[in-house]
């Protein structure tokens, strides 16, 4: 799982039928050496500028109500940004 910040929505006028009902969010991953963006499906209602927990990979299919070609899913909204000590960051 990864922590990221929602920076926008992806708007699609047409999409695969299995994606109907999923909001697509643009997520900037946190705690990485370079700016990295991913698109993740959202069913819990995350909004712009919120920190979220993102799960990736084929295992997220178990969390979906219906099968869809998705490999990143917002699984949580983070209320408080985690605080890491200097010892934890060097590991």
Secondary structure as the mmCIF struct_conf table of DSSP 4:
data_model
#
loop_
_struct_conf.conf_type_id
_struct_conf.id
_struct_conf.beg_label_comp_id
_struct_conf.beg_label_asym_id
_struct_conf.beg_label_seq_id
_struct_conf.end_label_comp_id
_struct_conf.end_label_asym_id
_struct_conf.end_label_seq_id
STRN STRN1 UNK A 2 UNK A 10
BEND BEND1 UNK A 13 UNK A 14
HELX_RH_3T_P HELX_RH_3T_P1 UNK A 17 UNK A 19
TURN_TY1_P TURN_TY1_P1 UNK A 20 UNK A 21
HELX_LH_PP_P HELX_LH_PP_P1 UNK A 22 UNK A 22
STRN STRN2 UNK A 23 UNK A 29
BEND BEND2 UNK A 30 UNK A 31
BEND BEND3 UNK A 33 UNK A 34
STRN STRN3 UNK A 37 UNK A 42
BEND BEND4 UNK A 43 UNK A 44
TURN_TY1_P TURN_TY1_P2 UNK A 48 UNK A 49
STRN STRN4 UNK A 51 UNK A 56
BEND BEND5 UNK A 57 UNK A 57
HELX_RH_3T_P HELX_RH_3T_P2 UNK A 58 UNK A 63
BEND BEND6 UNK A 65 UNK A 66
BEND BEND7 UNK A 69 UNK A 69
BEND BEND8 UNK A 71 UNK A 71
STRN STRN5 UNK A 72 UNK A 78
BEND BEND9 UNK A 79 UNK A 80
HELX_RH_AL_P HELX_RH_AL_P1 UNK A 86 UNK A 89
TURN_TY1_P TURN_TY1_P3 UNK A 90 UNK A 90
#
